[in-house]
Amino acid sequence: MTYLSNDEYIKAFGKHLRATRLEKGFTCEKLEELTSIDAKQISRLERGERSPTLTTIYYLAKGLGIKPHKLLEFDFEDKE
């Protein structure tokens, strides 16, 4: 098994976060209102430019109305 780099996990998380946000019909600005996390920071997370902390994951999940572990359930391409 080949392990993915940290950057690949961060990008996969961001892609999943964006899909979840859009599924809920939220803009980054709406999610900012619900979480007090700056919309620009949310955008950076979604683009995989930043790695979220556990606290950030918790507040994002709360704002999205889901359990925090759901934000960590994402697919990525396995490099086997």
N, C-alpha and C positions, 0 to 999 in steps of 0.2 A: 504494500500500500504506500502510495506517495502522499505526503502531507502537503496541504495547501499553505501558502504563506499567509502571514497575518493580514497583509493587504487584501488578499483574495477574500478572506472571511469578512473583513470590514466592508468591502464592496458588496458582497452577497447580503450582508445585514442591511446595508443602505438600500439596496434594490427591494428587499422584502419590506422594509419600513415604508418606502414610497408606495409600493403596491397596496399595503395595508391602509395607508392614509387615503389613497385614492378610492379604495373600495368603500371606505366610510364616507366618501364625498367631501373630505376636508381639504382646504388649501393649507399651505404652510402657515399662513397667517391665522387661520382658524385654530390650528393645532397649537400655535403660540398662545392664543387666548386661553386655551384649555389647560396648558401645561406651564406657562410662564417661561418656556424655553424659546429663545429668540428664533424667529422664522429663518434667519440666515444660518443659524447653527443647525436647525433641522435640515435645511437644504444641503449643508456641508456633510451632515451625517448620511443623507440619502445618496450623495455622490461618492461616498466612500472616502472623503477627505479627512474625516475625523472618526476616531473610535469612541463609542459611547461608554460612559461609566455605568455602573449598576444603578446608581441613582437616576441617571438620565433615562435608562431603559424603563425603570419603574414609573417615572412621570409620563413618559411617552405612552406606555401601556395604559395607564390610568386615563389619560386624555383620549385615547382611542377606544376606551371601554373594553379592554381585553386584559387577560392575565399576562404578566410580564414574560412568562415562558413562551408565549405565542410569538413574541418578537424574535425569539431565538430558534424558532422552527422554520428554517428556510433551506431551500435546496441550493446546491452549488455543483459545479461540474467537477466530478472526481477525476483525478489525473492518473488513473491506473494504467 
